[in-house]
Amino acid sequence: MSTWTEDELRRVGDAEELRVASYRRDGSLRPYVIIWVVRVGDDLVIRSAYGPDNGWYRRAKASGRGRIRAGGVERDVEFADAASDSPAAHAAIDAAYHAKYDRHGPRIVGTVVGDQVIETTFRLVPSGS
């Protein structure tokens, strides 16, 4: 595993949307799905807006690895389960979503903040080179 560069953190973290795809068992990449991403410190975090039954989330959880595109950055990643992170960590993630996306309104932002999305939170961990 490797780490994010400061430039990658900034570019992906500043991007309005992220494209995420998981790998199939045969090593091929599934189609990309557009979702929101936030930066919290040195972490990039994504959440399933519509719970654990959301297709991209189920496939990402099963695969454990995928590829992201955002802000001109394209990297292979591991989907690190962040559900067991501390309550303070999840509060910081919520705050980051609010700061970045509140202009879209509470109905939409409410799908990615709060206790109901803790179990569907991934930290994106860069893998490979």
C-alpha positions as CSV (number, residue, x, y, z in Angstrom):
1,M,0.0,0.0,0.0
2,S,1.0,3.6,-0.5
3,T,-0.2,6.9,0.7
4,W,-1.9,9.9,-0.8
5,T,0.3,12.8,-1.8
6,E,-0.8,16.2,-0.6
7,D,-1.6,17.1,-4.2
8,E,-3.8,14.1,-4.6
9,L,-5.6,14.8,-1.3
10,R,-6.2,18.4,-2.4
11,R,-7.4,17.6,-5.9
12,V,-9.7,14.7,-5.0
13,G,-10.9,16.4,-1.9
14,D,-11.7,19.6,-3.8
15,A,-13.5,17.7,-6.6
16,E,-17.3,18.1,-6.6
17,E,-17.8,14.4,-7.6
18,L,-15.8,11.2,-7.6
19,R,-16.1,8.3,-10.0
20,V,-15.7,5.0,-8.3
21,A,-15.6,1.5,-9.7
22,S,-14.9,-1.9,-8.0
23,Y,-13.1,-4.8,-9.5
24,R,-14.8,-8.0,-10.5
25,R,-13.5,-11.4,-9.4
26,D,-11.9,-11.8,-12.9
27,G,-9.9,-8.5,-12.4
28,S,-12.0,-6.4,-14.8
29,L,-13.3,-3.1,-13.7
30,R,-17.1,-2.5,-13.2
31,P,-18.6,0.7,-14.7
32,Y,-17.9,3.9,-12.7
33,V,-20.6,5.4,-10.5
34,I,-20.6,9.1,-9.5
35,I,-20.7,9.8,-5.8
36,W,-19.6,12.5,-3.4
37,V,-16.2,12.5,-1.6
38,V,-14.8,14.4,1.3
39,R,-11.3,14.9,2.7
40,V,-10.9,14.7,6.4
41,G,-7.2,15.3,7.4
42,D,-5.2,12.8,5.4
43,D,-8.2,10.6,4.5
44,L,-10.5,10.6,1.6
45,V,-13.9,9.3,2.6
46,I,-17.0,8.1,0.7
47,R,-20.4,6.9,2.0
48,S,-23.4,5.2,0.5
49,A,-26.2,7.7,0.3
50,Y,-28.9,5.1,0.2
51,G,-27.7,2.5,2.6
52,P,-26.0,-0.9,2.4
53,D,-28.2,-2.1,-0.4
54,N,-26.9,0.5,-2.8
55,G,-25.4,-1.5,-5.7
56,W,-22.0,0.3,-5.9
57,Y,-21.6,-0.1,-2.1
58,R,-22.4,-3.8,-2.1
59,R,-20.0,-4.5,-5.0
60,A,-17.2,-2.3,-3.4
61,K,-17.6,-4.1,0.0
62,A,-17.5,-7.5,-1.7
63,S,-14.5,-6.7,-3.8
64,G,-12.6,-4.6,-1.3
65,R,-10.7,-2.8,-4.1
66,G,-11.5,-0.6,-6.9
67,R,-10.4,2.5,-8.9
68,I,-11.3,6.2,-8.4
69,R,-11.2,9.2,-10.7
70,A,-11.6,12.8,-9.4
71,G,-9.9,16.1,-9.9
72,G,-7.6,14.7,-12.6
73,V,-6.4,11.9,-10.2
74,E,-6.9,8.3,-11.1
75,R,-5.8,5.6,-8.6
76,D,-6.4,2.1,-7.5
77,V,-7.8,2.0,-4.0
78,E,-8.8,-0.3,-1.2
79,F,-12.1,0.3,0.4
80,A,-11.3,0.4,4.1
81,D,-14.3,-0.1,6.3
82,A,-14.6,2.9,8.6
83,A,-17.7,1.9,10.5
84,S,-15.7,1.1,13.6
85,D,-13.9,4.5,13.6
86,S,-14.5,6.7,16.7
87,P,-17.6,8.8,17.1
88,A,-15.3,11.9,16.8
89,A,-14.1,10.6,13.4
90,H,-17.7,10.3,12.1
91,A,-18.6,13.7,13.4
92,A,-15.6,15.1,11.5
93,I,-16.8,13.3,8.4
94,D,-20.3,14.7,8.8
95,A,-18.9,18.2,9.2
96,A,-16.8,17.8,6.0
97,Y,-19.9,16.7,4.1
98,H,-21.9,19.7,5.5
99,A,-19.1,22.1,4.7
100,K,-18.7,20.9,1.1
101,Y,-22.2,20.0,0.1
102,D,-24.8,21.9,2.2
103,R,-25.6,24.2,-0.7
104,H,-27.5,21.2,-2.2
105,G,-30.0,21.3,0.6
106,P,-30.7,19.3,3.7
107,R,-32.7,16.6,2.0
108,I,-29.8,15.6,-0.2
109,V,-27.0,16.1,2.3
110,G,-29.1,14.2,4.9
111,T,-28.5,11.0,2.9
112,V,-24.7,11.1,3.7
113,V,-24.6,12.4,7.3
114,G,-25.8,11.0,10.6
115,D,-25.8,7.7,12.3
116,Q,-27.6,5.9,9.5
117,V,-24.6,6.0,7.2
118,I,-21.8,5.1,9.6
119,E,-22.0,1.5,8.5
120,T,-21.6,2.4,4.9
121,T,-18.5,4.6,5.3
122,F,-15.3,3.8,3.5
123,R,-11.9,5.4,3.7
124,L,-10.2,5.2,0.3
125,V,-6.7,3.8,0.8
126,P,-4.4,4.1,-2.3
127,S,-2.9,0.9,-3.5
128,G,-0.2,0.2,-6.0
129,S,1.8,2.9,-7.7
